[in-house]
């Protein structure tokens, strides 16, 4: 029994040590990245240099404590909050997270996780009902998160495209704003192949050490607006990079 207790304590210490190491490592990575090409972050009332990098995070759920713990040393300028998922989930902490983002002077937005087995229009309406009290004060565009996990079975791509269009069109009518699409390179290449999708800004997930992410063909000419560079910031949240011009327009 004593050996088991010692083993468990050792495992806990190793995990805690790895979390601390990763946080320090990521902060150094961000600082080094900035030192190579830019000045330190400007205050919110200043114009951004087009080479300056703007970092943010997206919060999936139950991460209010991590949002509260953000400090200026984290170099985070914006945050995306998960509001809804399909037709069956709404974030119970959304308004608390929103208030925390405002308190910390973070530019923020909200996103919906798409489920292809649910009707796109109904999902847009469900999302809208949850964000109605806060979306007009959100600076960043509302987002549709559509990716591999959005598909419970693998239908023909026309089915996915049409359902995504139903969502986007309905949300745009409800809010009178143009949403942004979050996806990854492979999913975009397989399912988001209609050129009409290019009218929506792209938030692309591509976990690479390259200087630029891979972009689905539909957005080749327009390019990306937000890049999710890693999915392991603070062990739970995702680290994102916004194009300076895009961030400047929406902050």
Buried (B, 14 or more C-beta within 10 A) or exposed (E): EEEEEEEEEEEEEEEEEEEEEBBEEBEEBBEEBBEEEBEEBBEEEEEBEEEBBBBBBBBBBEBBEBBEEBEEEBBBBBBBBBBBBBBEBBBEBBBBBBEBBEEBEBBBBBBBBBBBEBBBBBBBBBBBEBBEEBBEEBEBBBBBBBBEEBBEEEEEEEEBBEBBBBBBBBBBEBBEEEBBBBBBBBBBBBBBBBEEBBEBBBBBBBEEEEEEBBBBEBBEEBBBBBBBBBEEBBEBBBBBBBBBEBBBEBB
